[in-house]
Amino acid sequence: MEKNKPIVSIVIPTFNRSKFVQKAIDSALSQTYPCEVIVCDHGSTDDTPKVMKKYGNKIKYIRREEDFGPHFCWLEGVIHAKGEYVHLQFDDDWIDKTFIEKCMKLMKEDVGVVIADAEGIFHFKKSFGRTGVFPREKLEKKLLKGAMYSPGASVFRKKDLIDALYMENLPIQKYTGYKGVGPDAFFTLLALLRYKKVGIVVDHLVFFRVHENSITIDAHKNPTNYTLLRNAYENVIIYYTFLKWFWLFDKFKYLSLKYWHRWFLRIARIFLKKIGLFNEAKGMYIKIRTKLFP
């Protein structure tokens, strides 16, 4: 690794996509910024292990015979990362060779996440106008309105990814889960809670493959699956709203703003009862405050 440059780990979780994952790996290995590449394979039954052998020590290959689901696969890859910063690269997508370099130019102490444009998907040039660092609120508004930004286009801090990777279900859920989606939105939202700014690269540096058996493609073809997909993201938005409320609760409490503290509690009770989550929210306050706002 070059001196004075923080290590970036590119983590590629994979499952039965030996034909696709090679392009993802090759694009990671061709980066103009020094990176380590980790491929985490949970339970593939195709020839993925054989394909990985040809890369030798160019990558770190983690293999488990049993498939524990996507969240565990993502988490294990991130835990093995040596870098302070991590890019989660999905096995059916690929990145431009300058992706990490351009993202890291914007990564500062007060920047929680850097996101690059994806060809034909995000349209950052229209939304943000230029490459640069922006107040978190500008991206937060878009996410809360339902915009979906994939971690496959982002660079995060390792510690934030680990905290965001919950094991199966969120502590509060209005809808039943949808395997493989939801937490990707929470990665970005948690970073916006912890840091004041976000980095945006308007260049098209990320490429998402359109193919059969893709979660998003399959969901758009099937009305039932599409509803489940949207509900999964709605769960994340609800959970994020709670986190912001708890953050405000702490602010009011420790600043001795008694009137606003009482007002907050009244509004919170009304909201929780209205959406049917009052009982689920009881006792969650301390856990969330300890884990997500250390």
VENWOVEN-V763390 format. One record per residue. N is the residue number from 1. SS is DSSP state (hx for helix, st for strand, lp for the rest). OMEGA is omega in degrees with one decimal (999 if undefined). NEAR is the number of other C-alpha atoms within 10 Angstrom. Layout:
n={N | N}
ss={SS | SS}
omega={OMEGA | OMEGA}
near={NEAR | NEAR}
This chain:
n={1 | 2 | 3 | 4 | 5 | 6 | 7 | 8 | 9 | 10 | 11 | 12 | 13 | 14 | 15 | 16 | 17 | 18 | 19 | 20 | 21 | 22 | 23 | 24 | 25 | 26 | 27 | 28 | 29 | 30 | 31 | 32 | 33 | 34 | 35 | 36 | 37 | 38 | 39 | 40 | 41 | 42 | 43 | 44 | 45 | 46 | 47 | 48 | 49 | 50 | 51 | 52 | 53 | 54 | 55 | 56 | 57 | 58 | 59 | 60 | 61 | 62 | 63 | 64 | 65 | 66 | 67 | 68 | 69 | 70 | 71 | 72 | 73 | 74 | 75 | 76 | 77 | 78 | 79 | 80 | 81 | 82 | 83 | 84 | 85 | 86 | 87 | 88 | 89 | 90 | 91 | 92 | 93 | 94 | 95 | 96 | 97 | 98 | 99 | 100 | 101 | 102 | 103 | 104 | 105 | 106 | 107 | 108 | 109 | 110 | 111 | 112 | 113 | 114 | 115 | 116 | 117 | 118 | 119 | 120 | 121 | 122 | 123 | 124 | 125 | 126 | 127 | 128 | 129 | 130 | 131 | 132 | 133 | 134 | 135 | 136 | 137 | 138 | 139 | 140 | 141 | 142 | 143 | 144 | 145 | 146 | 147 | 148 | 149 | 150 | 151 | 152 | 153 | 154 | 155 | 156 | 157 | 158 | 159 | 160 | 161 | 162 | 163 | 164 | 165 | 166 | 167 | 168 | 169 | 170 | 171 | 172 | 173 | 174 | 175 | 176 | 177 | 178 | 179 | 180 | 181 | 182 | 183 | 184 | 185 | 186 | 187 | 188 | 189 | 190 | 191 | 192 | 193 | 194 | 195 | 196 | 197 | 198 | 199 | 200 | 201 | 202 | 203 | 204 | 205 | 206 | 207 | 208 | 209 | 210 | 211 | 212 | 213 | 214 | 215 | 216 | 217 | 218 | 219 | 220 | 221 | 222 | 223 | 224 | 225 | 226 | 227 | 228 | 229 | 230 | 231 | 232 | 233 | 234 | 235 | 236 | 237 | 238 | 239 | 240 | 241 | 242 | 243 | 244 | 245 | 246 | 247 | 248 | 249 | 250 | 251 | 252 | 253 | 254 | 255 | 256 | 257 | 258 | 259 | 260 | 261 | 262 | 263 | 264 | 265 | 266 | 267 | 268 | 269 | 270 | 271 | 272 | 273 | 274 | 275 | 276 | 277 | 278 | 279 | 280 | 281 | 282 | 283 | 284 | 285 | 286 | 287 | 288 | 289 | 290 | 291 | 292 | 293 | 294}
ss={lp | lp | lp | lp | lp | lp | lp | st | st | st | st | st | st | st | lp | lp | lp | hx | hx | hx | hx | hx | hx | hx | hx | hx | hx | hx | hx | lp | lp | lp | lp | lp | st | st | st | st | st | st | st | st | lp | lp | lp | lp | lp | hx | hx | hx | hx | hx | hx | lp | lp | hx | hx | hx | lp | st | st | st | st | st | lp | lp | lp | lp | lp | hx | hx | hx | hx | hx | hx | hx | hx | hx | hx | lp | lp | lp | lp | lp | st | st | st | st | lp | lp | lp | lp | st | st | st | lp | lp | lp | hx | hx | hx | hx | hx | hx | lp | lp | lp | lp | lp | lp | st | st | st | st | st | st | st | st | lp | lp | lp | lp | lp | hx | hx | hx | hx | hx | lp | lp | lp | st | st | st | st | hx | hx | hx | hx | hx | hx | hx | hx | hx | lp | lp | lp | lp | lp | lp | hx | hx | hx | st | st | st | st | hx | hx | hx | hx | hx | hx | hx | lp | lp | lp | lp | lp | lp | lp | lp | lp | lp | lp | lp | lp | lp | lp | lp | lp | lp | hx | hx | hx | hx | hx | hx | hx | hx | hx | hx | hx | hx | lp | lp | st | st | st | st | st | st | st | st | st | st | st | st | lp | lp | lp | lp | lp | lp | hx | hx | hx | hx | hx | hx | hx | lp | hx | hx | hx | hx | hx | hx | hx | hx | hx | hx | hx | hx | hx | hx | hx | hx | hx | hx | hx | hx | hx | hx | hx | hx | hx | hx | hx | hx | hx | hx | hx | hx | lp | lp | lp | hx | hx | hx | hx | hx | hx | hx | hx | hx | hx | hx | hx | hx | hx | hx | hx | hx | lp | lp | lp | hx | hx | hx | hx | lp | lp | hx | hx | hx | hx | hx | hx | hx | hx | hx | lp | lp}
omega={179.5 | -178.5 | 175.3 | 175.6 | 178.0 | 179.7 | 172.7 | 177.7 | 174.2 | -177.5 | -178.6 | 173.8 | -178.0 | 177.6 | 175.4 | 177.3 | -176.9 | -179.6 | -178.1 | -169.1 | -178.9 | 178.7 | 176.8 | 180.0 | -178.6 | 179.4 | 177.3 | -178.9 | -176.9 | -177.8 | 178.1 | 176.6 | -178.3 | -177.3 | 164.7 | -177.4 | -179.3 | 174.3 | -178.3 | -174.1 | 177.1 | 168.1 | 178.6 | 179.3 | 176.3 | -176.8 | 179.3 | 179.3 | 179.6 | 179.1 | -177.7 | -177.7 | -176.6 | 178.9 | 176.6 | -178.1 | 176.0 | 179.8 | 170.3 | -177.1 | 179.1 | -174.9 | 170.6 | -176.9 | -177.1 | 177.7 | 179.7 | -179.4 | -173.2 | -176.0 | 178.8 | 179.1 | 177.5 | -176.0 | -178.7 | 177.8 | -179.1 | 179.8 | -179.5 | -177.4 | 175.4 | -174.5 | 172.4 | -179.6 | -175.5 | 168.2 | 179.2 | -174.2 | -179.4 | -167.5 | 179.7 | -179.7 | 177.0 | -174.5 | 175.0 | -176.0 | -179.7 | -174.1 | -176.8 | -178.8 | -178.6 | 177.5 | -176.0 | 175.9 | -178.6 | -175.7 | 179.8 | -177.9 | -177.3 | 178.2 | -175.6 | -178.5 | 172.8 | -176.4 | 175.6 | 179.9 | 175.4 | -173.1 | 176.5 | -174.2 | -168.5 | 179.9 | -177.5 | -178.8 | 178.4 | -175.1 | -173.9 | 174.7 | -174.6 | 171.3 | 180.0 | 179.5 | -174.4 | 173.8 | -176.0 | -175.3 | -177.0 | 177.7 | -178.6 | -179.5 | -178.9 | -179.7 | -178.8 | 175.6 | 175.2 | 177.3 | -177.9 | 176.8 | -174.5 | 172.5 | 175.8 | 177.8 | -169.1 | 169.7 | -178.0 | 166.2 | -178.1 | -175.7 | 179.9 | 177.4 | -179.9 | 179.4 | -177.0 | -176.4 | 178.0 | -175.6 | 173.9 | -174.0 | 172.0 | 177.6 | 176.4 | 179.5 | 173.7 | -177.8 | 174.2 | -173.2 | 176.0 | -169.8 | 171.2 | -179.8 | -177.9 | -177.5 | 179.9 | 175.6 | -178.5 | 175.3 | -175.8 | -178.6 | 177.9 | 177.3 | 178.6 | 176.1 | -171.3 | -175.0 | -172.6 | -171.8 | 178.3 | 176.9 | -179.7 | 174.5 | -174.2 | 177.6 | 177.5 | -175.8 | -175.7 | -175.6 | -179.4 | -178.9 | 175.4 | -176.6 | 175.6 | -179.8 | 170.0 | -176.6 | -175.8 | 179.1 | 179.4 | -179.3 | -179.0 | 178.3 | -174.7 | -177.5 | -180.0 | 179.0 | 179.3 | 176.8 | 177.7 | 178.5 | -179.3 | 178.9 | 178.4 | 178.2 | 176.3 | 175.3 | -179.0 | -179.8 | 177.8 | -179.2 | 179.0 | 177.5 | 176.4 | -178.6 | 178.5 | 178.0 | 178.0 | 178.1 | 177.1 | 178.1 | 178.9 | -178.8 | -179.8 | -176.5 | -173.5 | 174.7 | 178.3 | 177.2 | -169.4 | -178.6 | -178.6 | 177.8 | 178.6 | 179.0 | 179.4 | -178.6 | 179.7 | -179.3 | -179.2 | -179.5 | -179.6 | -178.1 | -178.3 | 179.5 | -178.7 | -178.3 | 174.1 | -177.8 | -176.6 | -177.8 | -179.5 | -176.6 | 179.8 | 176.2 | -177.7 | -171.4 | -176.9 | -178.8 | -178.2 | -177.3 | -178.6 | -174.7 | -169.6 | 177.5 | -176.4 | 999}
near={11 | 9 | 6 | 6 | 10 | 15 | 19 | 26 | 28 | 27 | 29 | 27 | 26 | 24 | 19 | 17 | 16 | 20 | 14 | 16 | 25 | 19 | 16 | 20 | 27 | 15 | 18 | 30 | 18 | 14 | 16 | 14 | 22 | 18 | 24 | 20 | 26 | 25 | 25 | 25 | 27 | 23 | 18 | 18 | 14 | 13 | 12 | 20 | 16 | 10 | 14 | 21 | 12 | 10 | 14 | 10 | 10 | 14 | 18 | 18 | 18 | 17 | 16 | 12 | 10 | 11 | 14 | 11 | 15 | 18 | 18 | 18 | 23 | 24 | 21 | 17 | 24 | 27 | 14 | 14 | 21 | 16 | 18 | 13 | 23 | 28 | 26 | 23 | 31 | 23 | 26 | 23 | 21 | 24 | 25 | 16 | 18 | 15 | 25 | 27 | 15 | 20 | 23 | 18 | 12 | 19 | 21 | 14 | 9 | 14 | 22 | 25 | 30 | 29 | 27 | 29 | 23 | 22 | 13 | 10 | 13 | 19 | 16 | 19 | 15 | 9 | 12 | 16 | 12 | 13 | 18 | 15 | 19 | 15 | 15 | 21 | 14 | 13 | 21 | 16 | 11 | 13 | 18 | 18 | 10 | 13 | 14 | 17 | 21 | 21 | 24 | 23 | 28 | 25 | 28 | 23 | 21 | 19 | 13 | 19 | 27 | 15 | 13 | 21 | 18 | 15 | 13 | 15 | 15 | 17 | 14 | 17 | 17 | 17 | 13 | 11 | 18 | 19 | 16 | 14 | 21 | 22 | 25 | 21 | 24 | 23 | 25 | 28 | 22 | 20 | 22 | 20 | 19 | 16 | 15 | 15 | 24 | 26 | 27 | 26 | 26 | 21 | 18 | 20 | 21 | 23 | 19 | 18 | 13 | 11 | 11 | 9 | 9 | 11 | 16 | 15 | 14 | 14 | 17 | 13 | 10 | 10 | 11 | 10 | 16 | 18 | 13 | 18 | 21 | 17 | 20 | 25 | 25 | 20 | 23 | 24 | 20 | 15 | 18 | 19 | 13 | 19 | 19 | 12 | 16 | 20 | 18 | 14 | 19 | 14 | 14 | 18 | 15 | 10 | 9 | 11 | 12 | 12 | 10 | 15 | 18 | 14 | 11 | 16 | 13 | 11 | 10 | 17 | 13 | 12 | 13 | 15 | 11 | 10 | 10 | 12 | 15 | 15 | 10 | 13 | 14 | 9 | 9 | 14 | 15 | 10 | 11 | 16 | 14 | 9 | 10 | 15 | 13 | 7}
